[in-house]
Amino acid sequence: MKKALICGVSGQDGSYLARLLLDNGYEVWGTSRDAQVAAFGNFSRLGIQGRVKILSMAPNDFRSVLNAITRSEPDEIYYLAGQSSVGLSFEQPAETLESITLGTLNMLEAIRFLNKDIRFYHAGSSECFGDVGEHPADEDTPFHPRSPYAVAKASAHWLVANYREAYDLFACNGILFNHESPLRPTRFVTRKITAAAKRIALGSKETLELGRLDIVRDWGWAPEYVEAMWLMLQQEIPEDFIVATGEAHSLKDFVAAAFEMVGLNWLDHVVTDSSLYRPTDLAWSQGNPVKAMKKLGWQARTHMHDVVAKLVNEE
């Protein structure tokens, strides 16, 4: 039986990945900063409560990381931990950089120190590319990070590449574009939109306030994206991969689709609020997943309108 350690197991991707690995016969360990008090509500929603062995781990503390790896003895590590909100990173830049960059460094250094045959996955981000200007990014597209979150993810990406080349570690970056699910917290704009649309359809008199509606994103379905994470660690050679649908839609399109699915015209219920604009934002973010299709055999099955439908139905 293979063992996997998922750092950040209680979040959206961590929970779906845990279910996938359990279904594939793995013994799954997961970390939380304080396992004694952490809530694992996503586990109940996915029917895996009690099946994941939980450890306390602080990613910015090397001894804590070393202890978690020593106790779990994993064959594979998936590092999904760290501050995950782009918007929040402008308010908490230091915590964002420390949790993502130092956390990734500690994981890599612990694997190197233990000198064990452990395969490592790092959750990279499409935010590293910045504004791609209507050109889908591939694995060779230069980084131009435009938020503290993106700067942290770009730094962590190059740490993974450096340890792979310098120390011959099996380490991969999954460069994931936006991927959604009902497990997303409502602070994320996609859940904010679908939850509000459903409430308004049920009689709420509220108005939905949003920032820029002209931004364009590549939206996929999170349960499918964790399959790509797992596939990366099953290859003979460690490589980095774009994980995306390859399609791009504006946030206005997303909003319109959500309200249309509950029988409403979004123009009657949505206003833009300039106070919700970020200091810098990406006008266009789209990925080219051809390499993942060819080498991993992975392809997105759920595209933007289906993502919206699934989210609205789950609200």
N, C-alpha and C positions, 0 to 999 in steps of 0.2 A: 504494500500500500504506500503510495506516494504521500508525502507531507507537504503542506503549503502553509506559509505564514503570510497573512494579509494585514498590512499596516494601514489603519483607517478602515477597518472592517465594518463599522456601524453605518457608514455613509451609503449613498446610492450605489456607487460602483462596487464598493466592498461587499455589500449585502448580496447583490446579484452575482458577483464573482464567487462568493462563498457557496451559494446555491449551486452554481455550475460545477464547481470543483467537487462538492459533496455528491452530486449526481454522477460525476465521473469516477467515484470511488476513492477520493482523497480523504486523508485525515486533515482537517482544516483547523488551523490556529489563527486567532485574530488578536490584534492589539487595540487597546484604548488607553488614554492617558491615566484614567483611574477606573479600572475594571470593576471595582467594588460598588461604585455609585452610578456608572454609566447606564443609560437606557438603551436597549437594543430593540426598539419597537419595529424596526424594519425586518428583523428576524421573524417576528410573529406574523407579519404580513406575508412573508414568503414561505412560511411553514418550516423554518429551520431552527426554531428556538431550541436551545439545549444541545444542538449538534456541533456547535463551534466551540473549541476550547479557547477561553479568553485569558489574555495576559495584560497586565499593566505595563505600559512602556512610554517613556518620554523621548521622542525622536531626537531632541536636542541634547540629550544626556548619553554620552557614549557608553557608559557602564550599563545603563538601562537597556540600550539597544543590544549590547553584547549578551546581557542576561536573557533577553527574550529569544534571541537566536539560539543560544546554548540550550535553553529549556525546550524549545519546540523542535530542534534538530530538523529544519525544513530542507526539502529538495528544491523548493521554489519559494522565492519571496516576491510579493507584490507590494510595492511601496505606493500607496494611494493616500497617505496621510498628509497633513498640512492644511493651512488656511486655503479655502477653495473658492472664495468669492473675489472676483476682479474688483467690483465696486468697493468692497470692504478693505481691499488692499491699499486704497488711497488714504483711508483713515488709520490703518494699522500696518504701515509699511515694514517696520522693524520685525513685528511678530510674523508677518508673511514671509519675509526673506529668511528668518531663522528657522521657521517650521518646515519650509520647503527645501532650502539650499543646505542648511546645516544638517537637517534630518537625512537628506539623501547622502551627503558625505559620510555621516556616521554609519549608515547602512553599508555603504560600499567598503569603508575602512574596516568594519567588523567582519565582513566576508573575507576580505584580504587577510586580516589578522588571524582568523580561525583556519584559513587555508583549507576550506572544505569545498566540495564540488556543489555549489549552490547557484542556481540560476536566478537572476535578478531582473525584475520588471520595474521600470520607473514610469509613473503616469506623467508624461509630458503634456504639452498643451498647444493648441493652435494659436493661442494668444501670442506665442513667441514670434510669430511671423509679422505681427502688426497688420497694417492695411495692405492687402495684396493687390488692390486696384483692379478688380474683376478678373484676375488671373489666378486660377486654382493653384494653391501651393502644393508642391511635392517635396520629397525628402531632401532635395538639393536647393530649395528656396532659402535665401539668406534670412536670418532672424532680424527683426526690428521691433523689439518689445516696447510697448507704449503704456505700461502700468507696472506698479511694483510687483504685482502677481506675475506678470509676464517676464519681468527681469529675473525674478526668483526661479521660474520654471526654465528659462533659458540657461541660467547658471547651472542648475541641476542637470539639464540635458548634457552640457559639455563635461560635467563631472563624470557622468555615466560613460560617455564616449572616451574620456581620458583613461578611466580605470579599465575599460575594455581593451584599449590599445596598449597601455603601459603594463598592466598586470595580468592580461589574458583572462579577465573575468567574463563569464557569460552574462552580459548585461545589455538590456534593450531599453530603448525609449519608444513608448507608444504615443505618437503625437495625435491626440484625439481632438476632433472638432466637436462642436456642441452636441450633447446627447442627453435626452430627457427621459423622464419616467414619473410615475406617481410618487416615487420616493424622494424626489427633489423637494427641498424645503421651499416654502412659499416666498422666501426672500428672492428666489430666482425668478426672473421676469416671466418665463413661460408658465410656471405654476401660478404666479400672481394673476396672469391674464385668464387662464382657464378657470381658476377658482372664482374670480370676479364675474366672469361670464355666466357661470352656473348660478351664482347667488342672484345676479340681476334677473336671470330668466325665471327664478323662483319668487321674484317680487321685490328684491332689494332695490331701494331708490338711490343707491350710491353711484358715484361717477368714478370710473377707473382713470387714475392719473399715471401717465407714463412719460418717459424721457423721449429720446429721438426715435421716430418710427421709420426713418429711412435707412437705418443700418441693415446690412444684409448678412445673413448667417447660413451655415450649412448644418441643418438640424437632423439628428438621427435618434435612434432608440437605444437607450442604455443597455438593456439585456443582451442586445446583439453585439454591442461594442466590447463587453467583457469577454465574449468568445474570441475576439481578436487578441486580447491580452494573453489569454491562455495559449493560443496558437503560436504566438511569438516565442514562448519558452519551450515549445515542442520542436523547434527547428534544429538543424545540425549546426548552423552558424548564427551567432547573435547579430541582429541587425535592427535598425530603427524603421518604423513604419508609420505612415499616415493612415488614420482610421477616420473615414468620412463617407458621406453619401455621394459626394461629387456634385450635388445640386445646391443652388443658392436661392434664398427667398428673403424678402424684406420683413422686418418686424411688423410692418403694416399688413402684409399678406397673412402673417401668423395671426394677428389680432382679428382681421376680417374673417378668417376661416373659423376661429374659435366662436365668434358671435353668430356666424351663419349656422353653425352646428346646433345652436340652442334657439334658432329662429329669430335672431335679432340683427339689426343693422348696427355695426360697431360705431358708426358716426354719431349715433344718438346717445352713446354712453361713455365715450372715451375722450379725454382731453390730454394735451401735452403740457408738461410742466418743466420749464427750463431749469428749475432747481434740481431736477433729477438727472440732468446731464452730467457725465463724468468729465473730469479735467481733460482727458484725452480718450477718444473712443475710436474703434475701428469701423470705418465706413463699410468695408467689404471683407468677409472672411469665408473662404471656400477651399475645400481640400480636393486633391487628386488622389484617389485610393487605388490607382492601377497596380502599384507594387504589391499591395496587400492582396489584391485579387489574384495576381500571377503567382506569388510565392507562398501565400498563406491559404489560398483558396477561399478567402473571406470576401463577402460582398454584403453591403447593407440591403436589407429587405424592406425596411420601413422608412418611408420618406416623409417630408414635412406634413402634408395633409393627413397622412395616416397617424403621424405622431400627435397632431392636434386632436384627431378623433379619439385616440386612445386616452389622452389626458382628460378630455372633456367627459368621456364615459366613466372614467374612474373617480371624478370629483364627487 
